[in-house]
Amino acid sequence: MNFRAIFAVSFLLAIITRGLFAAQPITASGPSEQFVVTGLRAGKPVPGIMTSTNSPYIVLDPALVAVSCERIKQALLRELSLKDHWRGKIFVHLQPRWKPDAQILVNSSCLGGRWTYGIDVPNEVEKERFLRVMVQVILLEIANRNAAVRQVELPPWLAEGLMAHLRETDLPHLLIQPETFLVLNESKTNTLAQARAVLRVRSPLSLDELNWPGPNQFSGENSLVYQCCAQLFVTELLRLKNGPECLSAMLEQLPQSLNWQTAFLRAFNLYFQRLIDVEKWWSLHLVRFTGRNPSPILALEESWHRLADILNTSVRMRGNNAELPDVSIVPLQTLIDKAEYHRQMPILRQKIAELQMLRFNISQDFAPLVESYQHVLESYLQRRSHTGVGADWKGQPVPSVKLILRDTLRHLNALDAQRERWRPTKDATLAEQTKPGK
């Protein structure tokens, strides 16, 4: 064999060897070693051409995907006020032969009480799809830590809402890829701007539609509406006092609960006693957020009755320990004066939310009265939360509970007298006829 033949064979062997080496998948993991990513290295881009972070697609490289997964997890942990105590491994398999729009496959298995998760994803995919599936699996791993056999069911709005929230806050820093330059837009002070624009022209979803989306809810423009509503819903939950801790508590209680609704009400029991309370709260925030009033203005007579319904409360009362409790309707004064404060607080907070909602639909003649009731209840809760021994932040003595109760009951009695003057005529006649001695 002459020199040229030897050189040609050697050259061909070098090309084949290099190609085989380049085609070998690699495995990478992040600092916490929770994520194990397997796939081919991302192809080197054309010299002098760089990819913008504004592109909707991302080319996934195993080493950088491992870093991205760690960043997504840390962002979620910050939002939920959690520390990183992971138990379940998450394996990400990058599929080079799949099309970017191919379905992302997720599977999970439990062995010895420890869950593991596998994700098969195209090595080029839309950023939003990749972020969504990672948020979903990380939330599942958090919730399944105490699930021995049955995998938990997450609320459908949770992963969608958190994904949209992270996308609007820090997406370029969460998903990284090789040879990419960062497009810096001005800081997003309003992460709900897109949701506001969409929900002002499209009807927002009810609580039932959020909790149980239909088969067409995730197709076309309906998908964007659901995403915007889920983002708003999750954002408002996080804004509640101890909201992140409540969401974390819901995830922790999912394995021991019949369903996610039960876990949700247990975790948010200071704010919601029933799903109807969540529905009222959600309706109020939709009106505030969109500036749209979905209900007509109530007539004066109906306004009076709606206000009366809010101010009355159903309670269980018994004459003595031997008797079964009866359900009675009592005014706010009785609730505030007789019930323990920790039992009053969630009920009064709900009353305030209902009064706020009523202001958007009530007759304008009644609006100042509704605002006065709301102000009295808010002032009462604020003053009760600061009762104690010593002085307040202005150096003034902290008022006693007895004094706060006396002032609050006096204001409520005065408002009730004012409201009585607006009572509809036929109701006033009936009330006069049913007075004792008549």
C-alpha positions as semicolon CSV with decimal commas, in nm:
position;residue;x (nm);y (nm);z (nm)
1;M;0,000;0,000;0,000
2;N;0,152;0,334;-0,102
3;F;0,174;0,645;0,115
4;R;-0,133;0,810;-0,041
5;A;-0,352;0,506;0,029
6;I;-0,231;0,488;0,390
7;F;-0,302;0,859;0,437
8;A;-0,652;0,828;0,290
9;V;-0,741;0,531;0,514
10;S;-0,605;0,712;0,820
11;F;-0,802;1,024;0,732
12;L;-1,126;0,825;0,691
13;L;-1,069;0,643;1,020
14;A;-1,012;0,976;1,196
15;I;-1,339;1,118;1,057
16;I;-1,535;0,805;1,155
17;T;-1,381;0,797;1,504
18;R;-1,450;1,166;1,556
19;G;-1,810;1,122;1,441
20;L;-1,864;0,827;1,670
21;F;-1,712;1,016;1,961
22;A;-1,923;1,324;1,893
23;A;-2,240;1,114;1,878
24;Q;-2,187;0,964;2,223
25;P;-2,435;1,100;2,481
26;I;-2,302;1,258;2,797
27;T;-2,449;1,276;3,147
28;A;-2,447;1,587;3,364
29;S;-2,587;1,683;3,703
30;G;-2,623;2,003;3,901
31;P;-2,478;2,106;4,237
32;S;-2,754;1,938;4,440
33;E;-2,726;1,618;4,229
34;Q;-3,105;1,590;4,219
35;F;-3,114;1,632;3,840
36;V;-2,940;1,387;3,607
37;V;-2,944;1,498;3,241
38;T;-2,845;1,269;2,955
39;G;-2,812;1,366;2,589
40;L;-2,588;1,488;2,311
41;R;-2,395;1,807;2,341
42;A;-2,562;2,097;2,164
43;G;-2,416;2,156;1,819
44;K;-2,174;2,444;1,791
45;P;-2,346;2,743;1,626
46;V;-2,220;2,907;1,308
47;P;-1,919;3,129;1,392
48;G;-2,017;3,492;1,441
49;I;-2,388;3,413;1,483
50;M;-2,529;3,413;1,834
51;T;-2,873;3,313;1,956
52;S;-3,090;3,571;2,134
53;T;-3,267;3,494;2,461
54;N;-3,576;3,646;2,297
55;S;-3,613;3,336;2,079
56;P;-3,914;3,120;2,183
57;Y;-3,704;2,804;2,135
58;I;-3,407;2,671;2,326
59;V;-3,142;2,418;2,221
60;L;-3,082;2,194;2,520
61;D;-2,730;2,099;2,620
62;P;-2,698;1,842;2,905
63;A;-2,459;2,045;3,120
64;L;-2,660;2,367;3,083
65;V;-2,995;2,190;3,130
66;A;-2,869;2,063;3,467
67;V;-2,788;2,421;3,569
68;S;-3,125;2,547;3,437
69;C;-3,313;2,281;3,638
70;E;-3,132;2,389;3,954
71;R;-3,221;2,753;3,888
72;I;-3,588;2,671;3,829
73;K;-3,599;2,472;4,152
74;Q;-3,435;2,751;4,352
75;A;-3,680;3,006;4,207
76;L;-3,975;2,787;4,309
77;L;-3,834;2,733;4,657
78;R;-3,800;3,110;4,702
79;E;-4,161;3,169;4,595
80;L;-4,285;2,901;4,838
81;S;-4,048;2,995;5,125
82;L;-3,904;2,641;5,129
83;K;-3,558;2,498;5,186
84;D;-3,407;2,237;4,956
85;H;-3,476;1,899;5,118
86;W;-3,525;1,696;4,802
87;R;-3,575;1,318;4,811
88;G;-3,666;1,214;4,457
89;K;-3,419;1,202;4,168
90;I;-3,529;1,361;3,840
91;F;-3,382;1,215;3,519
92;V;-3,402;1,427;3,204
93;H;-3,342;1,252;2,870
94;L;-3,277;1,477;2,569
95;Q;-3,405;1,322;2,246
96;P;-3,211;1,449;1,939
97;R;-3,436;1,281;1,681
98;W;-3,762;1,425;1,813
99;K;-3,927;1,728;1,652
100;P;-3,950;2,043;1,867
101;D;-4,329;2,009;1,891
102;A;-4,318;1,642;1,996
103;Q;-4,500;1,551;2,316
104;I;-4,289;1,572;2,631
105;L;-4,320;1,246;2,824
106;V;-4,314;1,230;3,204
107;N;-4,316;0,911;3,409
108;S;-4,278;0,845;3,779
109;S;-4,218;0,540;3,996
110;C;-4,198;0,468;4,367
111;L;-3,957;0,218;4,519
112;G;-3,912;0,181;4,892
113;G;-4,113;0,496;4,961
114;R;-3,887;0,708;4,739
115;W;-4,014;0,853;4,413
116;T;-3,812;0,899;4,095
117;Y;-3,912;1,090;3,782
118;G;-3,816;1,060;3,416
119;I;-3,865;1,329;3,152
120;D;-3,816;1,266;2,780
121;V;-3,794;1,595;2,591
122;P;-3,675;1,704;2,242
123;N;-3,330;1,858;2,254
124;E;-3,482;2,164;2,085
125;V;-3,809;2,278;2,236
126;E;-4,015;2,586;2,320
127;K;-3,887;2,751;2,636
128;E;-4,235;2,779;2,785
129;R;-4,307;2,407;2,737
130;F;-3,980;2,309;2,900
131;L;-4,033;2,549;3,191
132;R;-4,389;2,422;3,241
133;V;-4,291;2,055;3,263
134;M;-4,000;2,125;3,498
135;V;-4,222;2,330;3,732
136;Q;-4,481;2,050;3,727
137;V;-4,230;1,776;3,810
138;I;-4,052;1,977;4,080
139;L;-4,386;2,049;4,249
140;L;-4,474;1,679;4,227
141;E;-4,143;1,586;4,389
142;I;-4,211;1,828;4,676
143;A;-4,566;1,701;4,729
144;N;-4,480;1,328;4,695
145;R;-4,210;1,323;4,964
146;N;-4,456;1,180;5,217
147;A;-4,663;0,980;4,966
148;A;-4,590;0,611;5,022
149;V;-4,800;0,452;4,746
150;R;-5,037;0,685;4,562
151;Q;-4,903;0,984;4,372
152;V;-5,066;1,312;4,471
153;E;-5,292;1,518;4,247
154;L;-5,190;1,882;4,205
155;P;-5,442;2,160;4,142
156;P;-5,441;2,226;3,766
157;W;-5,385;2,600;3,819
158;L;-5,078;2,562;4,045
159;A;-4,805;2,463;3,799
160;E;-4,957;2,678;3,523
161;G;-4,974;2,984;3,746
162;L;-4,624;2,943;3,889
163;M;-4,481;2,877;3,542
164;A;-4,634;3,202;3,410
165;H;-4,511;3,388;3,718
166;L;-4,152;3,267;3,673
167;R;-4,166;3,329;3,298
168;E;-4,259;3,692;3,353
169;T;-4,005;3,753;3,629
170;D;-3,678;3,582;3,537
171;L;-3,704;3,356;3,231
172;P;-3,373;3,456;3,059
173;H;-3,180;3,373;3,377
174;L;-3,360;3,044;3,436
175;L;-3,305;2,884;3,095
176;I;-2,954;2,911;2,954
177;Q;-2,800;2,776;2,635
178;P;-2,455;2,792;2,472
179;E;-2,338;3,091;2,268
180;T;-2,633;3,304;2,378
181;F;-2,643;3,675;2,441
182;L;-2,883;3,817;2,696
183;V;-3,139;4,069;2,577
184;L;-3,200;4,302;2,869
185;N;-3,540;4,463;2,868
186;E;-3,638;4,724;3,121
187;S;-3,723;4,577;3,459
188;K;-4,072;4,430;3,478
189;T;-4,243;4,608;3,763
190;N;-4,580;4,470;3,656
191;T;-4,550;4,099;3,589
192;L;-4,927;4,078;3,531
193;A;-4,930;4,320;3,237
194;Q;-5,004;4,049;2,980
195;A;-5,272;3,894;3,201
196;R;-5,442;4,233;3,245
197;A;-5,441;4,299;2,870
198;V;-5,586;3,956;2,790
199;L;-5,854;3,954;3,061
200;R;-5,982;4,297;2,966
201;V;-6,090;4,167;2,626
202;R;-6,160;3,803;2,713
203;S;-6,397;3,685;2,986
204;P;-6,200;3,559;3,288
205;L;-6,263;3,210;3,417
206;S;-6,476;3,124;3,716
207;L;-6,331;2,929;4,006
208;D;-6,494;2,610;3,880
209;E;-6,334;2,658;3,537
210;L;-5,996;2,706;3,703
211;N;-6,036;2,400;3,923
212;W;-6,186;2,172;3,659
213;P;-6,081;2,293;3,312
214;G;-6,265;2,142;3,019
215;P;-6,106;1,949;2,730
216;N;-6,085;2,264;2,512
217;Q;-5,938;2,485;2,783
218;F;-5,577;2,420;2,677
219;S;-5,615;2,472;2,304
220;G;-5,577;2,790;2,099
221;E;-5,657;3,120;2,265
222;N;-5,834;2,939;2,550
223;S;-5,493;2,821;2,668
224;L;-5,371;3,180;2,708
225;V;-5,685;3,279;2,901
226;Y;-5,640;2,987;3,140
227;Q;-5,273;3,069;3,186
228;C;-5,348;3,436;3,265
229;C;-5,620;3,344;3,515
230;A;-5,398;3,084;3,681
231;Q;-5,114;3,335;3,709
232;L;-5,343;3,596;3,868
233;F;-5,492;3,336;4,105
234;V;-5,152;3,211;4,224
235;T;-5,010;3,564;4,250
236;E;-5,297;3,678;4,472
237;L;-5,258;3,370;4,693
238;L;-4,887;3,447;4,733
239;R;-4,973;3,805;4,829
240;L;-5,181;3,693;5,126
241;K;-5,010;3,720;5,462
242;N;-4,816;3,392;5,493
243;G;-4,945;3,301;5,146
244;P;-4,623;3,121;5,041
245;E;-4,627;2,921;5,364
246;C;-4,993;2,829;5,304
247;L;-4,916;2,699;4,955
248;S;-4,625;2,498;5,096
249;A;-4,851;2,357;5,366
250;M;-5,102;2,252;5,098
251;L;-4,831;2,059;4,913
252;E;-4,723;1,892;5,238
253;Q;-5,079;1,788;5,326
254;L;-5,170;1,649;4,983
255;P;-5,062;1,288;5,058
256;Q;-5,280;1,277;5,371
257;S;-5,584;1,446;5,213
258;L;-5,873;1,299;5,020
259;N;-5,813;1,548;4,737
260;W;-5,633;1,873;4,673
261;Q;-5,941;2,081;4,760
262;T;-5,934;1,942;5,115
263;A;-5,562;2,015;5,146
264;F;-5,616;2,367;5,011
265;L;-5,888;2,453;5,264
266;R;-5,682;2,311;5,551
267;A;-5,378;2,513;5,450
268;F;-5,572;2,838;5,393
269;N;-5,819;2,795;5,681
270;L;-5,748;3,146;5,813
271;Y;-5,889;3,288;5,490
272;F;-6,134;3,035;5,349
273;Q;-6,369;2,797;5,529
274;R;-6,543;2,669;5,216
275;L;-6,488;2,676;4,841
276;I;-6,770;2,932;4,816
277;D;-6,548;3,166;5,020
278;V;-6,268;3,117;4,766
279;E;-6,514;3,188;4,485
280;K;-6,621;3,518;4,643
281;W;-6,259;3,616;4,701
282;W;-6,169;3,532;4,341
283;S;-6,465;3,728;4,202
284;L;-6,360;4,033;4,403
285;H;-6,004;4,020;4,268
286;L;-6,126;3,978;3,911
287;V;-6,335;4,294;3,940
288;R;-6,043;4,485;4,088
289;F;-5,795;4,354;3,833
290;T;-5,993;4,391;3,512
291;G;-6,198;4,696;3,603
292;R;-6,500;4,518;3,464
293;N;-6,824;4,485;3,656
294;P;-6,976;4,150;3,554
295;S;-7,303;4,209;3,742
296;P;-7,568;4,481;3,703
297;I;-7,626;4,749;3,969
298;L;-7,874;4,623;4,226
299;A;-8,200;4,802;4,299
300;L;-8,228;4,981;4,633
301;E;-8,449;4,713;4,789
302;E;-8,224;4,428;4,679
303;S;-7,918;4,624;4,793
304;W;-8,067;4,646;5,143
305;H;-8,129;4,271;5,158
306;R;-7,783;4,183;5,023
307;L;-7,621;4,401;5,289
308;A;-7,838;4,245;5,559
309;D;-7,736;3,896;5,447
310;I;-7,369;3,986;5,480
311;L;-7,408;4,142;5,824
312;N;-7,591;3,841;5,968
313;T;-7,396;3,528;6,059
314;S;-7,503;3,166;6,109
315;V;-7,369;3,018;6,434
316;R;-7,429;2,699;6,630
317;M;-7,556;2,765;6,982
318;R;-7,676;2,537;7,263
319;G;-7,858;2,612;7,588
320;N;-7,656;2,363;7,793
321;N;-7,417;2,071;7,743
322;A;-7,703;1,821;7,727
323;E;-7,870;1,988;7,429
324;L;-7,776;1,957;7,064
325;P;-7,657;2,285;6,910
326;D;-7,907;2,483;6,703
327;V;-7,818;2,703;6,409
328;S;-7,906;3,066;6,481
329;I;-7,870;3,387;6,284
330;V;-7,696;3,656;6,488
331;P;-7,579;4,011;6,407
332;L;-7,212;4,104;6,393
333;Q;-7,231;4,257;6,740
334;T;-7,312;3,918;6,896
335;L;-7,029;3,747;6,707
336;I;-6,775;4,011;6,813
337;D;-6,892;4,029;7,174
338;K;-6,939;3,658;7,248
339;A;-6,711;3,452;7,019
340;E;-6,342;3,393;7,081
341;Y;-6,121;3,619;6,874
342;H;-5,948;3,339;6,681
343;R;-6,294;3,221;6,568
344;Q;-6,410;3,572;6,480
345;M;-6,109;3,667;6,271
346;P;-6,158;3,448;5,959
347;I;-6,533;3,521;5,957
348;L;-6,480;3,897;5,980
349;R;-6,215;3,889;5,709
350;Q;-6,464;3,712;5,485
351;K;-6,729;3,973;5,572
352;I;-6,488;4,249;5,470
353;A;-6,423;4,076;5,136
354;E;-6,799;4,041;5,075
355;L;-6,855;4,409;5,158
356;Q;-6,581;4,505;4,913
357;M;-6,745;4,294;4,644
358;L;-7,088;4,439;4,719
359;R;-6,963;4,794;4,664
360;F;-6,928;4,723;4,291
361;N;-7,295;4,624;4,253
362;I;-7,486;4,807;4,523
363;S;-7,706;5,111;4,471
364;Q;-7,501;5,432;4,495
365;D;-7,725;5,551;4,779
366;F;-7,602;5,256;4,983
367;A;-7,232;5,279;4,894
368;P;-7,127;5,511;5,183
369;L;-7,301;5,285;5,435
370;V;-7,127;4,975;5,302
371;E;-6,790;5,153;5,316
372;S;-6,857;5,253;5,678
373;Y;-6,928;4,892;5,782
374;Q;-6,610;4,782;5,607
375;H;-6,404;5,054;5,778
376;V;-6,536;4,961;6,125
377;L;-6,452;4,592;6,079
378;E;-6,106;4,664;5,938
379;S;-6,033;4,902;6,226
380;Y;-6,151;4,644;6,479
381;L;-5,927;4,368;6,341
382;Q;-5,629;4,601;6,324
383;R;-5,674;4,723;6,682
384;R;-5,733;4,373;6,820
385;S;-5,411;4,250;6,656
386;H;-5,214;4,510;6,855
387;T;-5,367;4,456;7,198
388;G;-5,128;4,380;7,479
389;V;-4,924;4,534;7,755
390;G;-4,707;4,839;7,693
391;A;-4,713;5,116;7,435
392;D;-4,764;5,119;7,059
393;W;-4,513;5,247;6,805
394;K;-4,617;5,611;6,868
395;G;-4,557;5,573;7,240
396;Q;-4,928;5,580;7,322
397;P;-5,081;5,324;7,560
398;V;-5,227;5,021;7,384
399;P;-5,608;5,020;7,429
400;S;-5,764;4,732;7,619
401;V;-5,981;4,470;7,454
402;K;-6,280;4,594;7,655
403;L;-6,238;4,947;7,518
404;I;-6,200;4,820;7,158
405;L;-6,514;4,609;7,194
406;R;-6,712;4,901;7,336
407;D;-6,612;5,138;7,053
408;T;-6,674;4,878;6,781
409;L;-7,018;4,780;6,911
410;R;-7,116;5,147;6,944
411;H;-7,019;5,218;6,582
412;L;-7,200;4,909;6,455
413;N;-7,517;4,999;6,647
414;A;-7,510;5,347;6,493
415;L;-7,470;5,204;6,144
416;D;-7,752;4,955;6,206
417;A;-7,980;5,245;6,305
418;Q;-7,887;5,425;5,985
419;R;-7,946;5,110;5,780
420;E;-8,286;5,059;5,944
421;R;-8,403;5,392;5,800
422;W;-8,341;5,248;5,452
423;R;-8,543;4,932;5,516
424;P;-8,793;4,865;5,233
425;T;-9,147;4,970;5,319
426;K;-9,309;4,624;5,317
427;D;-9,028;4,485;5,535
428;A;-9,067;4,776;5,777
429;T;-9,443;4,710;5,805
430;L;-9,385;4,339;5,867
431;A;-9,119;4,413;6,128
432;E;-9,358;4,650;6,310
433;Q;-9,637;4,390;6,310
434;T;-9,413;4,118;6,452
435;K;-9,279;4,326;6,742
436;P;-9,352;4,179;7,088
437;G;-9,694;4,289;7,214
438;K;-9,841;4,342;6,871
